[in-house]
Amino acid sequence: MINILIVEDDPMVSDLNKRYINSVEGFKVIGQARDGEAAMKFCRVHDVDLIILDIYMPKMDGLMFLQDLRKRKMDIDVILVTASVETHSIDSALKLGAVDYLVKPFEYERLKKALCNYFKRRCLLDTDEIKSQKDLDKMLGKLELQSNASIIKGLNKKTLERIRDFMRNNIKYFTSEEVAERLDLTKVTVRKYLEYLHSTNELELEIEYGTIGRPSNLYKFIE
């Protein structure tokens, strides 16, 4: 079991991420902190494997916390979360050893993908099968193929163009259910294509949080 600490100053987002993470096999949220100072106190007394770390927080922001974590030589992996894409922050986080970087609002599937890739990497590195450069390259290549497969597997070119044209010609936010109804396709099929178009930066994503249940993903074509 991989023990996770969520560091997020928004309690609603933190609780939502906790439910998502606990639904992924092999992962368990053992703590939640609202700032870097509270997170550091928690890490000193608990066995944490991975931190889901927001950058923008009071008292001590995510990058300052990550720097402090490395100075203390605490062997804890980190996935950074931020509300905007800033190349300087990304560069700093990667240099400090962040294993992944999520931009809000991210989808549940993207978080799940980050966790699954992390789990596969840990499993491979925990084996004694890596004895040469060839073995290492094979391992890294396997991880890359696994992460890309979920995006491109099973896509049909004509269906992709049909959904792309619909979104391009109707510039407003749609749920996958609405697109499925308009195009007479299944919700599962449409959701897969919308996620792909979002991954290629053709659609923007907005998450609508309801009072109960999972939030709704709203997609709109980027003009």
Summary of the structure (lengths in Angstrom):
residues: 223
radius of gyration: 19.1
end to end distance: 43.6
largest distance: 56.3
contacts: 636
relative contact order: 0.09
helix: 51%
strand: 18%
